[in-house]
Amino acid sequence: MSNAANAYELLKAKEGFDEGHGDWFEITQEQINQFADCTIDHQFIHVDPERATPVFGGTIAHGFLTLSMLTYLTTSIDQDLPPLDGVMMGINYGCDRVRFLNPVMSGSRVRAGSVISKVELKGAAINTTRVITIEIEGVSKPALIAEWIGRIVFDS
């Protein structure tokens, strides 16, 4: 049996597994401003506290800034995965569904929660879909929910 097939059997058993939550992380106005500069998206709700206050009570992070934080926010989640033989690399394969549910105010702390929802064997690779929920500290409604697909590529 190939390394990918062996790993698939191990990972398939993790479907439905709640991996828990990562550490809290503060989204600062400086990060929001830097993201605005990188993406050339300087809409006032992100970068002008005076104009944004009547609308949101202050500035908010770009939805795509919050989405781009998935990689970092999930690094502190203990995934409890078994050792896998023959791994060449892991890549970000994409998202099937992303919903921005609640704005993230500048100065808010966020964290990621993860549930493994699907594991698929794709030749010499495995796609693992995780439902990632970005929570905002002290707020019941999450900032976003994304079905994020990672691909593990094995030597053949």
Buried (B, 14 or more C-beta within 10 A) or exposed (E): EBBBEBBBEBBBEBEEBEBBBBEBBEBEBEBBBEBBEEEEEEEEBBBEBEEBEEEBEBBBBBBEBBBBBBEEBBEBBEBEBEEBEBBEEBEEBEBEEBEBEBBBBBEBBBBBBBBBBBBBBEEBBBBBBBBBBBBBEEBEEBBBBBBBBBBBBBEE
